[in-house]
């Protein structure tokens, strides 16, 4: 039976995860879904602004342990006051005794640096039902210092799968994806079916193209599949897009192209390093790296061309093998829009 890769079982820290991307791209919807009471107190007509520079400054000055995805946002309350909100998303599979303390520390450090009241909100995506840290503080000699913060537990949505899948808010689908990723940890076929269903639901919403791509990236990142099921899913996506008459396949495929190129570059660098070490000369290292990188990108491009246009002739295979890095990059850019194989390789 096909197994999921080890990294699927324990998600590592990732400060640029798709969680953070969609948080910034759909912040009002994030607040409406997870923190509806706070959402009603914000004047969304006044806009909001992410304070990434300010948050990085505080993070740089404090060694506060694990941070998976977080954000600092300036909003305007209904009454006209401007306030800052600190959002923390914790993805982990076990209890963390320092979590509440980190929330407390970030809150007072942000207040101390910017003299602005901070609302701290947390989303927990772990599997421990009884672990719900929502406050931290201390008392000494009659002095009480404490922080109590709202917490959302994704596990609480486990019995609302049907509502999540039919909900209009995109974070309903994100929550469903997270829960089904946990449920299908050791069942690739079940995960494939669940992922396919969620992708189909994405296309049923009348969302703009970029929003669908952003949230597809989250689903794709969460619900990793073995290679053969991944390829099968791409075929399903093409069918889904044909049924819904949403021509997003080239953009979605671009994500795969980027992933493939990154893999090809990595393989090329490794191959080049090994070859360079064997030769023992700097010239050998540089030549090996370049050759390995070219071979890696050419191999990725050949797979994509074959998938779209069919088996390549010897002439086109030779052109790939003898191409420069600039030519490979140019052909890769064209593959998504070119109507024919000739148009990909055409010299302008």
Number of C-alpha atoms within 10 A of each C-alpha: 6 13 12 20 13 8 9 17 13 11 13 12 14 14 14 11 15 20 22 18 17 20 19 16 14 16 15 17 19 19 18 15 15 20 18 13 11 14 17 13 12 22 17 14 8 13 11 17 13 17 15 12 10 15 17 13 12 14 16 9 9 12 9 15 10 17 16 19 21 21 18 23 21 16 20 19 17 14 9 11 10 16 15 22 19 21 18 22 20 19 20 18 15 11 14 13 10 14 20 19 16 17 24 21 17 20 18 16 16 21 15 11 11 12 10 14 15 20 19 20 22 23 19 20 21 19 17 14 10 7 14 14 20 17 16 18 13 9 9 7 5 6 8 9 11 12 18 16 16 15 19 17 18 18 17 11 15 16 9 11 17 10 13 20 20 13 14 17 16 21 21 22 25 21 20 24 25 19 20 20 24 20 13 17 18 16 15 21 17 15 23 21 13 18 23 19 12 20 21 18 16 21 21 14 14 10 13 9 14 12 16 18 18 17 23 21 18 20 25 16 14 22 21 20 23 14 11 9 17 14 12 12 18 16 11 15 20 17 14 19 15 13 11 11 10 13 12 18 17 14 15 19 16 16 15 14 20 13 13 19 21 15 15 22 21 16 18 22 22 16 20 21 19 17 20 19 13 10 12 11 11 11 11 18 21 16 15 23 23 20 18 24 23 23 22 22 24 26 18 20 22 17 14 19 19 12 11 13 12 11 13 15 8 9 8 15 14 11 14 21 14 14 14 15 15 10 15 20 15 13 18 24 14 16 22 18 12 14 12 12 17 10 14 18 19 11 6 4
